[in-house]
Amino acid sequence: MSRTEIYAVRSEDGDMELEAEISNSWSGAMHVWTTLAQRHLDLPGDQSHMIMLREDLMKKVWALASDPRPEWWEKVVLLSTFDRVIIIRGDFDRLIEAFTRWGDAALGGSMTIQCSTFRLIKEHARGFRGICFNQTSVCANPWWVHDESGEDDEGRPFNIDRDSDWWSLFDAAPELRAAADLPPEPPRDQPEAEPEQAGDNQPRRDLLG
């Protein structure tokens, strides 16, 4: 069965290291594309299996990354399916929040499982520098480099410092970084909280300097 592969960038040398393999890659990128097509492009559910056969529709799905209709977290999940994208360490929390919101919206796929892997990578003592994906194991691995001269048949791991064919998701879309950093909006069906009155639970100004 095909797999979605999640890689981490090693802190010690910048090489890619395989961290997780999630069964059934159709629950990854393909699920994201069809879900967004149904939510924002009115694709009938019974036609979702045809999406890869319609180049015009696929281009419309990818264009949702700069469309005002999807939420910021939908765009992050969508951009994570693009080729050669890396999420650098400073943006790990934003990636986790986006995938968490996808799961909270009950949009399905393997995003909740992927998010668990992101958390493990973030919290690992080795201090990984980045997260990236091979969206399906049945295609050529973008994070494995073969020697064009043919002298090294086995190849080597992609290196974030040595190899330049990659891009940072949130550097390419700074508006999504800004959106991710906004505080969550309060529920609309609840009244705003009354200002807290001064009392014993207030900080003492003499202790705050």
HELIX and SHEET records of a PDB file:
HELIX    1   1 SER A   25  SER A   27  5                                   3    
HELIX    2   2 ALA A   29  HIS A   40  1                                  12    
HELIX    3   3 GLY A   45  LEU A   53  5                                   9    
HELIX    4   4 GLU A   55  ALA A   63  1                                   9    
HELIX    5   5 LEU A   64  SER A   66  5                                   3    
HELIX    6   6 TRP A   72  LEU A   79  1                                   8    
HELIX    7   7 ARG A   89  ASP A   91  5                                   3    
HELIX    8   8 PHE A   92  ASP A  104  1                                  13    
HELIX    9   9 MET A  111  GLU A  123  1                                  13    
HELIX   10  10 LEU A  169  ALA A  172  1                                   4    
HELIX   11  11 PRO A  174  ALA A  180  1                                   7    
HELIX   12  12 ARG A  205  LEU A  208  1                                   4    
SHEET    1   A 5 MET A  16  SER A  23  0                                        
SHEET    2   A 5 ARG A   3  VAL A   9 -1                                        
SHEET    3   A 5 GLY A 130  ASN A 134 -1                                        
SHEET    4   A 5 VAL A  85  ILE A  88 -1                                        
SHEET    5   A 5 TRP A 167  SER A 168  1                                        
SHEET    1   B 2 TRP A 144  VAL A 145  0                                        
SHEET    2   B 2 ARG A 156  PRO A 157 -1                                        
END                                                                             
